Amino acid sequence: MDGKICGMTKESLRQCLSECGCCCSTADSVIEKIESSDRKGARKILEQKRKEALESLHQEQQKIDRIDFLSWQMDKEEKSGGKQK
């Protein structure tokens, strides 16, 4: 092995995992699983992190939708002379 994991140095992989939202212990677990040829276990951890990130994204999208609605509602009221329809 050329000292690389998934085409990266261990430190680069750790940084990548950190940027993906993995804490140090989670990153260490993923790296250990990959190094011990338990890619299925590593993938399971990554899939869980992806699920958590996607849920967070959906929650943030809902906030944006509400902000957009309130802004639209205010514009609508301004155009109608401040009266709510």
Buried (B, 14 or more C-beta within 10 A) or exposed (E): EEEEBEEEEBEEBBEBBEEBEBEEEBBEBBBEBBEEEBEEBBEEBBEEBEEEEEEEEEEEEEEEEEEEEEEEEEEEEEEEEEEEE
